């Protein structure tokens, strides 16, 4: 299903830098001049309430993370007891609109997406791209800006009105998968979902054989909506990608994304995958400190002898 909104050709008229500054400076009338009804008054008021808790203007990355955690707790979410209804309320909250605008205006966050977009565009011309969990659509817009012939579908159940209006003619927000793509891009999604292997399998199934996947993960407790039950994958994600028919090609330099190629369409052996998942979870806690020490030692040795 495709999300519907107004004529997407007005997207280029929206100035995201000034929209962001109007929000963080509490200039509601100016905001309405800039983006009409894309940001509702109740969304603006909620964002303003959260911004009042911060000292920096505009907010820092740490401020954004603290606000996300505050909303998580306020809604009553628990990252060890997954409540779908509460979590859906959380991901529909205006904090994610603010987060999207922050990413759009932060040089580091925007830079990561530019690097990934550049890599995607090098894969070929006129490709069909799936962005799995694309949020505000920053990466998709960067891809189509660099290669206007690219078509990008953003699988995102909770797009903001502003994100929908920003989507140009080559970008669609969708709510389900019913096509095969040349490439799938996924930025920091798997640590948010209760069954990351199932989500990864959906991503892989959506890509044609010999197509590519660019996946960035953060299996660390950076914010409370990163589920601890996924953290074991920081050590074993590479194993699961091999078991699921992917070949690691390279790191996407300048970001934390990794490029994979789909080499098999033989399906998934869920008995084997769930067995190794149990092993990965069981070994994660006692062995992780040893793993980190060894990794640090090897990294230091490589630097010393390079």
Order of alpha helices (4+ residues) and beta strands (2+ residues): alpha-alpha-alpha-alpha-alpha-alpha-alpha-beta-alpha-beta-alpha-beta-beta-alpha-beta-alpha-beta-beta-alpha
